[in-house]
Each structure stands twice: as structure tokens, then as C-alpha cells.
């Protein structure tokens, strides 16, 4: 069983979020009606199939909903692109 909460509720009530995760195993965080994060308990995380296998089943190297690779999306949001992503 899982629960859906808004991103602002997750931010404002982080302790409650952790209690829900411990009790339920999974909490989905939604922002503007779109799923943006999933918080899993260690028990749920260890029993879940690997992320790589789930992505491969979707047929796309970076997932179903993304139109461009994540590294390019990140670079597009930066004002000055670093020479490498390890640079701060």
C-alpha cells in the first residue's frame, strides 16, 4: 500500500513523511499533479526489482516520460555549463 502527498506537505511535515514511509513502505510525492519522487522504506527498497531492469522494460535508456537524456536536461538548466559534471 502506498500514499500520495504533495511536495509542499512533504517539505513542511518531513517527520510525518518518515513515519508514513516506515508504516506503509512507500510514499509518492506529487508536484502540480505529476509524480516527482518516491520514498521507500529499506524493506521496500530491498524487495523492489532493480531500477535498471525497470527502465529496460520500458524500452528507453532513460525512462518513459523523459524526452531528452537527464544529463542534457540538467545542462539546459545551468547558466554556465561546467567542463565536467564533477565540477562545482
N, CA, C and O atoms as a DFTB+ gen file, in Angstrom:
352 C
 N C O
     1  1       0.842      -1.174       0.000
     2  2       0.000       0.000       0.000
     3  2       0.890       1.240       0.000
     4  3       1.919       1.256       0.674
     5  1       0.520       2.253      -0.726
     6  2       1.300       3.485      -0.754
     7  2       0.376       4.686      -0.536
     8  3      -0.849       4.569      -0.558
     9  1       0.999       5.822      -0.329
    10  2       0.269       7.052      -0.078
    11  2       0.825       8.127      -0.999
    12  3       2.017       8.117      -1.306
    13  1      -0.016       9.053      -1.444
    14  2       0.421      10.188      -2.279
    15  2       0.279      11.470      -1.477
    16  3      -0.770      11.729      -0.888
    17  1       1.340      12.274      -1.456
    18  2       1.276      13.570      -0.782
    19  2       1.900      14.619      -1.693
    20  3       2.660      14.295      -2.605
    21  1       1.570      15.871      -1.435
    22  2       2.135      16.955      -2.235
    23  2       3.566      17.234      -1.791
    24  3       3.951      16.904      -0.669
    25  1       4.339      17.835      -2.665
    26  2       5.726      18.172      -2.348
    27  2       5.789      19.165      -1.194
    28  3       6.672      19.066      -0.342
    29  1       4.872      20.113      -1.157
    30  2       4.882      21.089      -0.061
    31  2       4.538      20.424       1.270
    32  3       5.110      20.789       2.298
    33  1       3.614      19.451       1.278
    34  2       3.323      18.717       2.507
    35  2       4.528      17.894       2.949
    36  3       4.803      17.795       4.145
    37  1       5.243      17.308       2.008
    38  2       6.444      16.535       2.337
    39  2       7.500      17.435       2.969
    40  3       8.156      17.052       3.937
    41  1       7.657      18.632       2.412
    42  2       8.639      19.586       2.938
    43  2       8.241      20.084       4.318
    44  3       9.069      20.131       5.227
    45  1       6.984      20.452       4.476
    46  2       6.522      21.037       5.735
    47  2       6.355      20.027       6.861
    48  3       6.364      20.404       8.033
    49  1       6.203      18.753       6.523
    50  2       5.978      17.725       7.533
    51  2       6.887      16.527       7.266
    52  3       6.416      15.408       7.065
    53  1       8.191      16.779       7.268
    54  2       9.143      15.721       6.932
    55  2       9.096      14.569       7.934
    56  3       9.201      13.405       7.549
    57  1       8.941      14.889       9.205
    58  2       8.838      13.835      10.220
    59  2       7.648      12.930       9.973
    60  3       7.752      11.711      10.107
    61  1       6.512      13.523       9.611
    62  2       5.329      12.734       9.282
    63  2       5.541      11.880       8.048
    64  3       5.067      10.746       7.973
    65  1       6.266      12.439       7.072
    66  2       6.596      11.676       5.862
    67  2       7.391      10.429       6.228
    68  3       7.109       9.340       5.728
    69  1       8.391      10.588       7.104
    70  2       9.203       9.436       7.510
    71  2       8.375       8.396       8.255
    72  3       8.578       7.196       8.073
    73  1       7.449       8.844       9.087
    74  2       6.567       7.912       9.795
    75  2       5.682       7.146       8.813
    76  3       5.482       5.941       8.964
    77  1       5.156       7.841       7.813
    78  2       4.321       7.179       6.798
    79  2       5.128       6.155       6.011
    80  3       4.642       5.059       5.729
    81  1       6.355       6.511       5.657
    82  2       7.210       5.579       4.903
    83  2       7.492       4.343       5.740
    84  3       7.421       3.222       5.237
    85  1       7.811       4.537       7.016
    86  2       8.083       3.398       7.892
    87  2       6.860       2.495       8.025
    88  3       6.994       1.271       8.055
    89  1       5.678       3.085       8.106
    90  2       4.449       2.308       8.286
    91  2       3.971       1.656       6.992
    92  3       3.548       0.500       6.992
    93  1       4.040       2.401       5.890
    94  2       3.460       1.934       4.627
    95  2       4.468       1.297       3.677
    96  3       4.097       0.458       2.856
    97  1       5.725       1.681       3.778
    98  2       6.742       1.145       2.878
    99  2       7.020       2.032       1.685
   100  3       8.115       1.981       1.124
   101  1       6.049       2.852       1.278
   102  2       6.225       3.696       0.101
   103  2       5.324       4.926       0.186
   104  3       4.156       4.833       0.562
   105  1       5.888       6.079      -0.171
   106  2       5.110       7.310      -0.269
   107  2       5.483       7.988      -1.582
   108  3       6.663       8.214      -1.853
   109  1       4.482       8.312      -2.398
   110  2       4.694       9.021      -3.658
   111  2       4.546      10.512      -3.399
   112  3       3.600      10.936      -2.736
   113  1       5.475      11.311      -3.919
   114  2       5.418      12.758      -3.762
   115  2       5.035      13.371      -5.104
   116  3       5.665      13.104      -6.127
   117  1       3.990      14.198      -5.081
   118  2       3.402      14.759      -6.291
   119  2       3.554      16.282      -6.261
   120  3       3.330      16.921      -5.233
   121  1       3.937      16.846      -7.406
   122  2       4.029      18.301      -7.539
   123  2       3.259      18.699      -8.789
   124  3       3.551      18.212      -9.881
   125  1       2.290      19.571      -8.637
   126  2       1.433      20.015      -9.735
   127  2       0.803      18.835     -10.475
   128  3       0.706      18.839     -11.702
   129  1       0.375      17.821      -9.708
   130  2      -0.295      16.664     -10.283
   131  2       0.608      15.649     -10.941
   132  3       0.123      14.675     -11.516
   133  1       1.923      15.855     -10.869
   134  2       2.882      14.962     -11.528
   135  2       3.750      14.293     -10.476
   136  3       4.237      14.959      -9.563
   137  1       3.949      12.989     -10.589
   138  2       4.800      12.251      -9.667
   139  2       6.239      12.715      -9.834
   140  3       6.795      12.626     -10.928
   141  1       6.850      13.212      -8.756
   142  2       8.228      13.712      -8.845
   143  2       9.206      12.900      -8.015
   144  3      10.410      12.952      -8.265
   145  1       8.714      12.142      -7.026
   146  2       9.615      11.353      -6.191
   147  2       8.852      10.214      -5.539
   148  3       7.638      10.276      -5.345
   149  1       9.600       9.176      -5.209
   150  2       9.066       8.047      -4.465
   151  2      10.023       7.801      -3.308
   152  3      11.227       7.647      -3.515
   153  1       9.494       7.766      -2.102
   154  2      10.304       7.488      -0.918
   155  2       9.958       6.081      -0.455
   156  3       8.795       5.759      -0.212
   157  1      11.001       5.237      -0.337
   158  2      10.805       3.842       0.044
   159  2      11.466       3.553       1.377
   160  3      12.504       4.127       1.707
   161  1      10.856       2.657       2.141
   162  2      11.499       2.164       3.350
   163  2      12.612       1.199       2.916
   164  3      12.582       0.692       1.795
   165  1      13.592       0.942       3.793
   166  2      14.645      -0.026       3.435
   167  2      14.066      -1.392       3.071
   168  3      14.566      -2.054       2.162
   169  1      13.017      -1.817       3.773
   170  2      12.387      -3.110       3.486
   171  2      11.813      -3.134       2.072
   172  3      12.012      -4.101       1.336
   173  1      11.097      -2.064       1.689
   174  2      10.510      -1.993       0.354
   175  2      11.591      -1.847      -0.710
   176  3      11.485      -2.418      -1.796
   177  1      12.632      -1.080      -0.393
   178  2      13.723      -0.881      -1.351
   179  2      14.431      -2.190      -1.653
   180  3      14.720      -2.482      -2.813
   181  1      14.717      -2.988      -0.622
   182  2      15.426      -4.254      -0.816
   183  2      14.581      -5.296      -1.527
   184  3      15.126      -6.189      -2.175
   185  1      13.256      -5.201      -1.420
   186  2      12.399      -6.187      -2.084
   187  2      11.981      -5.755      -3.492
   188  3      11.405      -6.551      -4.235
   189  1      12.265      -4.494      -3.869
   190  2      11.875      -3.988      -5.191
   191  2      12.826      -4.511      -6.265
   192  3      14.004      -4.736      -5.987
   193  1      12.327      -4.708      -7.493
   194  2      13.225      -5.075      -8.589
   195  2      14.188      -3.926      -8.872
   196  3      13.901      -2.772      -8.553
   197  1      15.309      -4.243      -9.461
   198  2      16.319      -3.204      -9.717
   199  2      15.774      -2.137     -10.658
   200  3      14.946      -2.426     -11.523
   201  1      16.239      -0.913     -10.487
   202  2      15.798       0.209     -11.318
   203  2      16.214      -0.011     -12.764
   204  3      15.456       0.292     -13.685
   205  1      17.399      -0.531     -12.963
   206  2      17.883      -0.786     -14.322
   207  2      16.976      -1.726     -15.092
   208  3      16.724      -1.515     -16.278
   209  1      16.486      -2.760     -14.427
   210  2      15.586      -3.709     -15.082
   211  2      14.267      -3.041     -15.445
   212  3      13.709      -3.304     -16.510
   213  1      13.768      -2.182     -14.569
   214  2      12.505      -1.491     -14.851
   215  2      12.650      -0.552     -16.034
   216  3      11.747      -0.467     -16.866
   217  1      13.762       0.148     -16.125
   218  2      13.988       1.075     -17.231
   219  2      14.130       0.310     -18.540
   220  3      13.607       0.739     -19.568
   221  1      14.836      -0.825     -18.512
   222  2      14.994      -1.623     -19.729
   223  2      13.653      -2.135     -20.222
   224  3      13.437      -2.220     -21.431
   225  1      12.744      -2.481     -19.314
   226  2      11.432      -2.973     -19.716
   227  2      10.617      -1.889     -20.402
   228  3       9.749      -2.197     -21.218
   229  1      10.878      -0.629     -20.087
   230  2      10.143       0.461     -20.703
   231  2      10.622       0.711     -22.127
   232  3       9.937       1.396     -22.886
   233  1      11.772       0.178     -22.509
   234  2      12.260       0.308     -23.868
   235  2      13.021       1.592     -24.141
   236  3      13.312       1.893     -25.298
   237  1      13.348       2.347     -23.122
   238  2      14.064       3.595     -23.293
   239  2      15.214       3.637     -22.300
   240  3      15.052       3.208     -21.157
   241  1      16.377       4.146     -22.711
   242  2      17.507       4.159     -21.789
   243  2      17.323       5.109     -20.615
   244  3      18.035       4.963     -19.621
   245  1      16.411       6.072     -20.671
   246  2      16.232       6.996     -19.554
   247  2      14.792       7.082     -19.072
   248  3      14.442       8.012     -18.345
   249  1      13.979       6.159     -19.449
   250  2      12.618       6.115     -18.922
   251  2      11.590       6.567     -19.930
   252  3      11.924       7.096     -20.990
   253  1      10.360       6.355     -19.593
   254  2       9.251       6.557     -20.499
   255  2       8.854       8.024     -20.669
   256  3       8.490       8.434     -21.771
   257  1       8.915       8.817     -19.604
   258  2       8.366      10.163     -19.649
   259  2       9.354      11.217     -20.116
   260  3       8.944      12.307     -20.514
   261  1      10.643      10.917     -20.075
   262  2      11.623      11.923     -20.456
   263  2      11.789      11.968     -21.968
   264  3      11.833      10.934     -22.634
   265  1      11.880      13.179     -22.494
   266  2      12.052      13.348     -23.930
   267  2      13.522      13.518     -24.294
   268  3      13.918      13.257     -25.430
   269  1      14.327      13.951     -23.339
   270  2      15.759      14.097     -23.567
   271  2      16.507      13.435     -22.414
   272  3      15.950      13.289     -21.326
   273  1      17.769      13.028     -22.634
   274  2      18.526      12.385     -21.558
   275  2      18.682      13.328     -20.362
   276  3      18.788      14.540     -20.548
   277  1      18.699      12.790     -19.140
   278  2      18.786      13.620     -17.945
   279  2      19.999      14.547     -17.916
   280  3      19.894      15.682     -17.450
   281  1      21.144      14.084     -18.407
   282  2      22.337      14.943     -18.374
   283  2      22.176      16.173     -19.271
   284  3      22.703      17.241     -18.957
   285  1      21.463      16.033     -20.364
   286  2      21.205      17.195     -21.226
   287  2      20.180      18.131     -20.604
   288  3      20.291      19.350     -20.736
   289  1      19.182      17.569     -19.925
   290  2      18.195      18.403     -19.239
   291  2      18.869      19.215     -18.147
   292  3      18.565      20.394     -17.960
   293  1      19.784      18.581     -17.429
   294  2      20.499      19.289     -16.364
   295  2      21.352      20.404     -16.961
   296  3      21.365      21.517     -16.435
   297  1      22.058      20.127     -18.041
   298  2      22.904      21.133     -18.682
   299  2      22.064      22.304     -19.187
   300  3      22.516      23.448     -19.156
   301  1      20.854      22.029     -19.649
   302  2      19.992      23.092     -20.167
   303  2      19.524      24.028     -19.057
   304  3      19.232      25.195     -19.315
   305  1      19.451      23.523     -17.816
   306  2      19.018      24.356     -16.698
   307  2      20.148      25.195     -16.120
   308  3      19.891      26.113     -15.340
   309  1      21.383      24.903     -16.482
   310  2      22.529      25.621     -15.921
   311  2      22.807      26.895     -16.692
   312  3      22.679      26.939     -17.915
   313  1      23.191      27.933     -15.961
   314  2      23.537      29.182     -16.623
   315  2      24.890      29.060     -17.311
   316  3      25.055      29.508     -18.446
   317  1      25.841      28.467     -16.640
   318  2      27.166      28.272     -17.207
   319  2      27.484      26.785     -17.113
   320  3      27.598      26.247     -16.012
   321  1      27.623      26.133     -18.223
   322  2      27.870      24.707     -18.237
   323  2      29.308      24.414     -17.811
   324  3      30.242      24.946     -18.410
   325  1      29.506      23.572     -16.782
   326  2      30.875      23.251     -16.354
   327  2      31.551      22.350     -17.381
   328  3      30.896      21.730     -18.219
   329  1      32.875      22.296     -17.295
   330  2      33.603      21.438     -18.227
   331  2      33.326      19.970     -17.949
   332  3      33.387      19.140     -18.856
   333  1      33.014      19.642     -16.668
   334  2      32.575      18.290     -16.327
   335  2      31.532      18.407     -15.238
   336  3      31.463      19.433     -14.561
   337  1      30.725      17.388     -15.054
   338  2      29.672      17.442     -14.057
   339  2      30.197      17.205     -12.654
   340  3      29.451      17.369     -11.688
   341  1      31.470      16.820     -12.510
   342  2      32.051      16.647     -11.191
   343  2      32.465      17.990     -10.599
   344  3      32.670      18.108      -9.391
   345  1      32.584      18.992     -11.452
   346  2      32.993      20.325     -11.039
   347  2      31.835      21.034     -10.340
   348  3      30.681      20.869     -10.736
   349  1      32.129      21.812      -9.317
   350  2      31.052      22.536      -8.628
   351  2      31.040      23.980      -8.974
   352  3      30.196      24.726      -8.478
